[in-house]
Amino acid sequence: MAPEEKAGNLCLLRSFERRFLAARPLRSFPWQSLEEKLKESPDSELLQEILHKTVKHPVCVRHPPSVKYTRCFLSELIRKHEAVHSEPLDELYEALAKILTAEESTQCYRSYLLPSGTPLTLSESTAIVSHGTTGLVTWDAALYLAEWAIKNPSVFTHRTVLELGSGAGLTGLAICKICHPKAYIFSDCHSRVLEQLRGNVLLNGLSSEPDAATDAERPLVTVAQLDWEVATVPQLSVFQPDVVIAADVLYCPEVVLSLVGVLQRLAACRKDQAPDVYVAFTARNPETCRLFTTELGQAGIRWEAVPPHERKLFPYEEHSETSILKLTL
């Protein structure tokens, strides 16, 4: 195999691996590139490698995506194989037969590879809205903020971080794994989200138990119930954060108003120095984004856009317009 062909195959394999582990939409996979590769090479070695980088990946064997997702992926892979090869690939059909008898669950796993290659795995709901909340799944702004944090670890190193609306926990877990904060406070208001969040903290080798922070390399982790509407200055003062972050929390006007209100109260908690604040969001509704910046101005909170970074680490929805604002309380 020529060096160029080998490099192309490795790039294709990595693309399939990252997308499948994270259970990204099947339309985001490089199917056309795979078709071209299969036409160039008559053997099935590439398809076998893809199978072992996806469905048979050790991470997916332990913590699999949803049954429906895996079934649809294998069906598409078989279609690509049958369009080029006359002989069936037994390993593909055996994998499909196995998944056809598997029982579907309301929970699944998504895994994201950190720069070291270590997987960060989350248990999530198979539905976008479940138990009356959207906080049981990971959204693109959380991926974008986590990626930015990994590229800018000094913002978090040896500092206390409070995350507002942690959801499934992707951003905070990435920061805890890579950026070496002194303490990290995950927070949310929904009981089901908090239950899942505690499970994901444990799943990734961290603990919110007070006596668990004996390793100097691990931050002191807390999972806190925090309702922005009712949280008081004395209650917020307990956290004493150096950095406050939030991702994908600008989804309706009521939440925007609550967020600005809790930021004002957080500003009153630190007499010496207000915390640095970073809010990441995907611009779905321009009016909601404008409301946020307008409310910030009325509250006397200055803001500036953080320069965008290349999206290379995590797989994203194509063409999503995601940004980070740095706020000065």
N, C-alpha and C positions, 0 to 999 in steps of 0.2 A: 504494500500500500504506500503510495506517494505521501511525503510529509504534508502536502497541502490537503490531501484527501483525509489523512488521519486527523489533522487539526480541525477540519470541517466536521468530521464525525463526532469528535470530542465536544465541540461547541453545540452540536445538535443534541447530543446526549445530556449535556448539562441543562440545556433549555427544557427538555422534557422532564428531567429530574426535578428541577426547581418548581416548575409549574404543577407537576402531579403531586408532589409532597404538600404543596400549599393549596391543592384542590382548586386551582384557578379554572375559569371557564374553558371548556374544550376548544372553543373558537380561537383562544389565544395561543394555542400550540402551533409550532411551525410545521403544519401538515404538508404544505406545498414543498418545503425543503426535503421532507422525508420522502415524498413521492419521487422527487428528482433523484435522490440518492438510491432509492430502490430500483429505479429504471437503469441506473448506471451499473449497479452491482446485482448479479443474478442470485447470489446466495442470501440466506436468511440471518446471517450473523448480526447485522445491525438491528433487526427487529428483536432478536434475543437479548441483545445488550440493552435496548430500550425497556424491555420487559423487566429486566433485573435492576434497572435504574428507577423503575416506577412501582408497579404492583408487587414485585418481589424484593423491593428495596428493604433492607433490614429495619429501617425506621417505620415503613408502612406495614410490615409484617406485625410489628409490635403495636403500632398505633395507626390503624388504617383510616383512609378517607371513607366517606359514606359508601354503602353497598351500591346505590344507584349510580353514583359518580364513577366508581370503579367499573361497573358493568358497561356504562356508556363509553368509557375510555377504551376498554378491551374490544368492544364491538367496532369502534372506529379503527383501531389498530388492525383488527382482522380484515376489515374492508380494504385498507391500504395494502395489506399483504396479498389478498385474493385478486386485487386489480393487476398485480404484477406477476405473482407466482402461481403455477398450476398445482403444485404440491402443497398440501396443508402443513402448517407448522404446529405439531402436536402440542408443544408447550403453551402456545397461545390458547388453543381450544380447551386444554386442561384447566388453565387459569380461569377462563370464562365459565366452564362447567362448575367449578368450585364456587365462584361468586354467585351463580344463579341459585344455589341452594342456601346461601347465607341469609340470615335474618336482618332486615333493615332496623336501624335504631334512630331515635330522635337526636342522638349525639354522634359526632364524628371527630376526627382529628385532622388538624392542619399542621404541617411542619415547615419551618423556614431555616435555611442553612446560614449560619453566621460566617464571618470571614475565615474563621479557623476550620470551617467544615462541620463544626458541631451543630447538631439540630436543636432548634427551639420548637417544642411541640405544644400545641394548645388543643384542649378539648373544647369543641364549639357545638352550637345547635346546628342542625341541618336546615333549619328554616331561618330566613332573614329576620322575621318577626316571630318571637316565641315568648310565651309567658308575659305578653304585653310589653315587651321591650325589644330594642334592636341591639342591646348591649351584649348579646350572647354570641356575636360573630365579630371577626376582625374586619375593619374597613381600611381603605387605601391610605387615609391620612395617618393612621397609626403606623403603617408600614413606612410611610414617607418620613414621619418624625423619628422613628426608630433608626432609619438609615442615616438621617442627619445627625442624630446623637452619636452613632458609631463613628461618624467622620469628625465629630467635634467632642471628644470625650472630656476635655478639660472643663467644659461647662458643668459637668456633673461630678467629676472626681473629688472625693473627700467632702462632698456636700450633701445636705439633706434635701431630698426631692419629694415633693407632693404632686401626685398626678390626680387631676380632677376627671371623673368619668372614665375609669380605667378599662371598663368593658371586659374583654377576654384576657387582657393583660399583656399583649404583644410588646408594646412600647416599653413598659416598665421592666419586663423580663429581659429584653435586649440590653437596656441600660444597666441593669444589675449584673448581667453576665460580662459586659464589655467595658463599661465606663467607671467602675469602682466607686460608686457613691458611698458616703458614710452611712446613710440611712435612706430607705425608700418607702414612701407611704402610698400604696394603692388605695383608691377610694371610689365608691359608687354608692348609689342610694337604693338600688333594687336588690332585694334579698336573694333572688335566684342568680343574679349576676355575681354577687359577692360569694355565693356558694361555689359557683364555677371558678371564680377567680382564685379562691383559696386552693382549689384542686389543681389549677394550673401552676400556681406557685410551687406546690409540692412536687408536681410532675417534672418540673425543671430543676429539682435539687435544691430549692430554697425553702425556707420555713419562716412562718410568721410567729413561731413560738418565742417568747422572750429569752429563753436560755439557749436558743439555737445559734446565736451570732457569736460563737466562740472562734470561728475562723476569721482572721484579720482580713482575708481577701473577700469575704462575703459581707454585704451590707446588712444592717438591722432592718428587717422587712416587717411592715405592718399592713394589714388589710382592714380598712376602716369604712364604716358606714357613714356617709356624708351627704346630707340633703341640703342643697344650696339654698333652698327657700327658707329653711329654719335655722341653719347653722349660725351661731352667735360668735362675736369676737372672742369671748373667753374660750369657747369650744375650739375655735380655729387656732388660738394662741398656743394650744398644746402641741401643735405640729412644728412650729418654728421653722418653716422651710426656707432654704436658701434659693431654691429653684422651684417654680410651679409650672407644670406642663398640662396640656389638654389636647386631645386629638379627636376630630370629627364630632364635636359637640355643638356645632352651629346649625342644627337641622330645623329649628322652628323659632319664631319670635319669642315665645315664652321662655324657652331655654336660654336664648341670648340675653334676655333681661336678667334672668337668674344668675347667669355666669358673671355678668358685669357686677352685679350686686355682691356676689361672694368674693370677687377680686378686690372690690373696695374694702370689704371687711378684712381681707387678708393683709391689705396695705396697712391697716391700723394695728396689726398684730406685732409688727417689728418696728420698734422705736429707733433702733440703730440704723438699719438698712433694709429697705423693702426687697422682697425676693425678685429675682429675674423671672420673667414669665414668657413662655413660648406656647402659642396656640396654633395647631396645624388643622387645616380644613380643606375639603374638596369643594370647589365652587360649583354647587348644583343650582342654587337659587341666588342670583346676584342681589336681589332685594334683601335677603337675609344677611349677606355679607356686608352690605351697605348699612344695615341696621346696626350691626355689631360695631363697625368703626364709628358710626354716629353716636352710639351710646357710650363708647369709650371716650370720645371727645367731650361729651356732656359730663362725664364722670371725672374729667381731668386726667385721664390715663393716656399718655402718649404711646404711639405705636409706629413701628417701621417694619417693612417687609424684609425677611431674611433672604439673602441671595439664593436662588435655586441651585440644587446640586444634581449631578447625573444620577439617574435611577439604574444602578447596576446590581445592587445587592439582592433586592427582593423583587419578585414578579408582581407587576401592577396591571390593573385594567388599562387597556390602551386609551390614550388621549384623555386621561383624567387630569383635570386642572387642579393641582394640589399646591398649597402654599403654607408658609409658616410666618406668623407675625410675632415679633418681639415687642412686649409691652413694658412700659416703664410706669410703675405704680406711684 
